[in-house]
Amino acid sequence: MASLVERTVAADRVANIIRLVRRRWRLRHLMIGLCIVAALTLAALWLAALAMERAGFSEASITGARLAVGLVAAVVGWRWILWPLVRRVPDGQIALYTEERVPALDGALMSAVEATSPAVTPESRASGLTRGLVDDAMCRLRTYGDGVAVEAPGIRRAGLLLAAVAAVGAGVFLL
């Protein structure tokens, strides 16, 4: 039977991997959200400028345009930035997401998460089987940078997209 220290170490190792993948998942969502917010705010600014020009830049049209652009930025920011960052994603769902991204895991991480969850009886968590499941998952994840490589391509693409949107936005404002 495994000691309490071994159980804690096994659960901590799994929790650290899940925490890392969750943090990188949120980073990718933040970057994609920033792209969407920037693009839609630029579009709203362009439409507001057209509407103000048509209205002869009256005081009411300027105030309405400010409110409309602010509302668009706030609503889109809430939907695409705040909501993905504040919603609670369970460990099992993060493990399943990791398994989809890294097919070589073959269910090892999901099994380790289930075996170390607080819902499992202490006797089951203390077994050598749990330690073996955790060791197998950690060994398989080691080749993927302990979970860092799971989101690396997505973060890279989101960064390039964010740079492109920023460049287009800067170009539009310079013109």
FENKAHU-V31813 format. One record per pair of residues at least 12 apart in sequence whose ideal C-beta (glycine too) atoms are under 6 Angstrom apart, sorted by the first residue. I is the first residue (numbers start at 1). J is the second residue. Records with the same first field share a line. If there is no record, write none. Layout:
# FENKAHU-V31813
I = J / J
This chain:
# FENKAHU-V31813
1 = 126
2 = 126 / 131
7 = 125 / 126
10 = 116 / 131 / 134
11 = 116
13 = 134 / 138
14 = 112 / 113 / 116 / 134
17 = 147
18 = 91 / 94
20 = 147
21 = 94 / 98 / 147 / 150
22 = 94
24 = 151
25 = 151
26 = 85
28 = 151 / 154 / 155 / 158
29 = 84
31 = 158 / 162
32 = 158
33 = 80 / 81
34 = 162
35 = 161 / 162 / 165
36 = 80
37 = 76 / 77 / 80
38 = 165
39 = 165
40 = 76
41 = 73
42 = 169
44 = 69 / 72
45 = 69
48 = 65 / 68 / 69
52 = 65
91 = 113
92 = 113
95 = 109 / 110 / 113
98 = 150
101 = 150
102 = 144
105 = 140
108 = 136 / 137 / 140
109 = 137
111 = 133
112 = 133 / 134 / 137
115 = 130 / 133
